[in-house]
Structure formats: C-alpha cells, structure tokens
C-alpha cells in the first residue's frame, strides 16, 4: 500500500522538512523494522537527506544549485522551468530509509526534505513501507 501526503511549498526554491510527516506514516502503520521508500511523482522537485539543525545549510544548497543551473541560458523548453527539471534530475525523486524499533534511522543531524525548484506548489509525497 502506498501512503500519500501533501506538502504546500511557499517559494520558487525551498527545502521543506518532511521528516515528521514521513515518521508519522511509519508510526501510524506500526512498522517496527524494514525500509521506508519515499517518492515524489513530479518532474520539478526532488527529495534529499541533509542537515536539519542549521537553516544556513538549506540556503547554501539552494544557492549553489542556482549557481550551477543558471536561469541565464537559452533553454528550449517553452514552459520556462528547465532549471527546475535539471535540478530535480540532479537531486532525484526518491529515497530509502531504514526503519528500526519503529523509527527512521537517520543520523543525529539528518532530516528528510522535499526540494522544491518550481514553486510555490502543492506537492504529493508517496511513502511505501516494507517490513523486514
């Protein structure tokens, strides 16, 4: 069974912390051990795991992706969001996190992020739990 929840992003580019929502799916479904697969069915956002203690890390990631994938290029895609498509390919649409004793096995400083590159939008996150 796939569990789904929505995330409302507020900016063109942002990293929205979804760790609590994903952990909530794990708890609500009573998964004590296994894996949690997380996926976004979108082509202009992605998923990432990174530091969740210092908000400057998110700012730095967004800034460097903006530098690497500039808006100042003669893109052919008519919608005007080619940089968002490129960033989503670089970041990727899915993650897998181990689950032990009912909890996501993340490092001390890690959080799970929906990485928005074409917002603001309402995004959907899909979660699949597999018991081990």
C-alpha positions, -999 to 999 in steps of 0.1 A, spaced: 0 0 0 12 35 -9 6 62 17 3 98 4 5 132 19 6 168 5 32 195 10 25 231 2 57 249 -8 59 286 -3 88 297 -26 102 291 -61 131 272 -45 130 257 -10 138 227 11 107 217 31 114 194 60 91 164 58 108 142 84 78 144 108 53 135 82 73 105 70 79 93 106 42 97 112 34 73 83 59 48 99 43 51 133 6 51 121 13 19 103 31 2 131 63 -6 111 89 -18 137 116 -28 112 121 -27 75 125 1 49 107 32 41 107 42 4 98 79 -3 90 91 -38 77 123 -54 57 119 -87 69 153 -100 95 164 -125 104 198 -110 111 188 -74 131 161 -56 139 145 -23 171 148 -2 185 140 32 207 166 48 214 186 80 183 198 98 200 218 126 214 249 108 190 266 83 220 281 65 228 247 51 194 247 32 202 282 20 236 272 8 224 242 -11 197 262 -29 222 290 -37 248 266 -52 222 247 -72 210 281 -85 247 289 -94 252 255 -111 219 256 -131 215 292 -141 183 308 -153 205 327 -178 206 302 -206 188 298 -239 166 268 -228 143 253 -254 116 241 -231 87 266 -236 73 265 -200 103 284 -186 111 259 -159 140 240 -174 163 248 -145 138 231 -122 138 200 -143 176 198 -143 178 203 -106 153 176 -100 174 152 -121 205 160 -100 187 156 -67 165 127 -76 128 117 -69 132 90 -43 149 80 -11 151 48 10 155 50 48 159 20 72 134 16 100 143 0 133 122 -1 165 95 19 148 118 49 139 135 62 109 172 55 111 186 90 104 218 104 117 218 129 146 216 159 123 197 145 93 163 154 81 143 144 50 135 173 26 112 179 -3 134 200 -25 112 224 -45 125 241 -76 93 254 -94 71 266 -66 51 276 -49 30 245 -54 12 217 -37 32 186 -40 24 150 -32 48 126 -14 43 89 -16 56 65 10 59 27 7 67 7 38 83 -27 36 85 -50 66 118 -69 71 
